[in-house]
């Protein structure tokens, strides 16, 4: 078996990991302001159900923690122990419902980009051993130790939630230099690692892969995997060029630029912009439609603006065109939507 990791992590991810890291920082005596400085995030934003953030924002948060707490060996292990299977949403349910540890591992690696890991992971079978390798995907050097510890501790936390017991590792190799005190690593991994190795490798017995899982339900697992596929596809659509364009459109709600203007801002021709969006399975029209819907809902909920003013801000020549579009999006006219949200004209 070999599951290769992608070259880089996705640009978008759930905000739950940032919640966990912020709480970890608070428990270490840091302030909210210190944890979130320079990230563009707020506690209110992180508390919103289903919130998503940029991977760069989580890296900035981790950078704040590392700068404040220092390069303490094992500090990332403490943070990673908070990542229970329940924090991973539909990905976690898919793992829990898998029939065996092998099938859960295979599914988990296929949809690794739905997790909070920055390290890539791949599984290799060598005779009666299974090797799980953690591969650096361009992580900033000063953050590698913390993130490796966080990601590996999170992996072991998931395994314990799946099996109800500690994973009996037979060997652990780490690229990290050997610290003066190895106790945190030994306690977390159940075995003292070999440090200063060529790669990050976690080794276990091959027979453990076929161990049945107590929550196995093939029908539920299949349904969850379908949802994982849909969610991952949606996030990838918002990465790359499509994600850049969506962000630029959202940043100028008073006057939405057309495709020609955006192409010039990105130093591209309109033709190249159209082709690259098509390669990502998107188009300028679809992105504009999505942004208009998002902004329309926000402006209607705030109140204080007439439908004519909202239509103008969203780039509609006639308010009737806006009303028609909103009914297509939400199944009801904007004034009814506003009434349901409790905002007054």
Residue pairs with C-beta under 8 A, 6 or more apart in sequence:
1 102
1 106
1 123
1 124
1 125
2 122
2 123
2 124
3 106
3 109
3 110
3 121
3 122
3 123
4 120
4 122
5 109
5 112
5 119
5 120
5 121
5 122
5 135
5 137
6 113
6 120
6 137
7 137
8 137
8 138
9 55
9 113
9 117
9 118
9 137
10 55
10 113
10 235
10 236
10 239
11 54
11 55
11 56
11 238
11 239
11 240
11 243
12 52
12 53
12 54
12 55
12 235
12 238
12 239
12 243
13 52
13 53
13 54
13 55
13 58
13 116
13 235
14 50
14 51
14 52
14 53
14 89
14 116
15 41
15 45
15 46
15 48
15 51
15 52
15 53
16 87
16 89
16 116
17 58
17 83
17 87
17 116
18 39
18 41
18 46
18 53
18 57
18 58
18 61
19 46
19 47
20 79
20 82
20 83
20 87
21 35
21 58
21 61
21 62
21 65
21 79
22 32
22 35
22 36
22 43
22 46
22 61
23 82
24 65
24 78
24 79
24 82
25 34
25 35
25 64
25 65
25 68
26 32
26 35
28 65
28 68
28 69
30 64
30 65
30 68
30 69
32 43
34 64
34 68
35 61
35 64
35 65
36 42
36 43
36 61
36 64
37 64
38 60
38 64
39 57
39 60
39 61
39 64
40 57
41 53
41 57
41 61
45 51
45 53
46 53
52 235
55 118
58 116
59 118
59 140
59 143
62 143
62 146
62 147
62 150
63 140
63 142
63 143
65 79
65 146
66 142
66 143
66 146
69 75
71 145
73 145
73 176
73 179
73 180
73 181
73 184
73 185
74 149
74 179
74 181
74 183
74 184
74 185
74 188
75 146
75 149
76 145
76 146
76 147
76 148
76 149
76 150
76 153
77 149
77 150
77 152
77 153
77 184
77 185
77 188
78 153
78 184
79 146
79 149
79 150
79 153
80 149
80 150
80 151
80 152
80 153
80 154
80 156
80 157
81 153
81 157
81 188
82 157
83 116
83 150
83 153
83 154
83 157
83 158
84 157
84 158
84 161
85 92
85 95
85 96
85 157
85 158
85 161
85 162
86 92
86 161
88 95
88 114
88 115
88 116
88 158
89 114
90 114
90 224
90 227
90 228
90 231
91 108
91 111
91 114
91 115
91 224
91 228
92 158
93 220
93 224
94 107
94 108
94 111
94 221
94 224
94 225
94 227
94 228
95 104
95 107
95 108
95 158
95 162
96 104
96 161
96 162
96 213
96 215
97 215
97 216
97 217
97 218
97 220
97 221
97 224
98 104
98 107
98 213
98 216
98 221
99 212
99 213
99 216
99 218
99 221
100 209
100 210
100 211
100 212
100 213
100 216
101 162
101 163
101 208
101 209
101 210
101 211
101 213
102 209
102 210
103 221
104 162
104 213
105 123
105 209
106 123
107 221
107 225
107 228
108 115
108 158
109 121
109 122
109 123
111 225
111 228
111 229
111 232
112 120
112 121
113 232
113 235
113 236
114 228
114 231
114 232
114 235
115 154
116 154
117 151
117 154
117 155
118 137
118 139
118 147
118 151
119 134
119 135
119 136
119 137
119 139
119 147
119 148
119 151
119 152
119 200
120 134
120 135
120 136
120 137
121 132
121 133
121 134
121 135
121 155
122 132
122 133
122 135
123 130
123 131
123 132
123 133
124 130
124 131
124 133
125 131
125 206
127 206
128 205
128 206
128 207
129 170
129 203
129 204
129 205
129 206
130 203
130 204
130 205
130 206
130 208
130 209
131 201
131 202
131 203
132 155
132 201
132 202
132 203
132 204
133 199
133 200
133 201
133 202
134 148
134 151
134 152
134 199
134 200
134 201
134 202
135 199
135 200
136 144
139 147
144 175
145 176
148 174
148 175
148 176
148 200
152 188
152 189
152 200
152 202
153 188
155 202
156 166
156 167
156 188
156 189
159 166
159 167
160 166
160 167
162 213
162 215
163 211
163 213
164 214
166 190
167 190
167 204
167 208
168 190
168 204
168 205
168 208
169 189
169 190
169 191
169 202
169 203
169 204
170 191
170 203
170 204
170 205
171 191
171 194
171 201
171 202
171 203
172 185
172 189
172 191
172 192
172 193
172 194
172 201
172 202
172 203
173 193
173 194
173 197
173 198
173 199
173 200
173 201
173 203
174 185
174 193
174 194
174 195
174 196
174 197
174 200
175 196
175 197
175 198
175 199
175 200
176 195
176 196
177 195
177 196
178 195
178 196
179 185
179 195
182 192
182 193
185 192
185 193
186 192
186 193
189 202
236 280
237 280
237 281
237 282
238 246
239 280
240 280
241 266
241 273
241 276
241 277
241 280
242 277
242 280
242 282
242 287
244 266
245 262
245 266
245 277
245 284
245 287
246 287
246 290
246 291
248 257
248 262
248 265
249 256
249 257
249 262
249 287
249 288
249 291
250 291
250 294
250 295
253 295
253 299
253 313
253 314
254 313
255 313
255 315
256 288
256 291
256 292
256 314
256 315
257 265
259 270
259 273
259 274
259 284
260 270
262 273
262 284
263 269
263 270
263 272
263 273
266 273
268 276
273 284
274 283
274 284
277 283
277 284
277 287
289 325
292 314
292 315
292 325
293 326
293 329
295 313
295 314
296 310
296 314
296 322
296 326
296 329
296 334
297 337
299 305
299 310
299 313
300 310
300 334
300 337
300 338
300 341
300 343
301 338
301 341
301 343
302 343
303 338
303 343
303 344
303 345
305 313
306 345
307 319
307 322
307 323
307 334
307 335
308 319
310 322
310 334
311 318
311 319
311 321
311 322
311 323
314 322
316 322
316 325
322 334
323 333
323 334
326 333
326 334
326 337
327 333
330 337
335 345
338 345
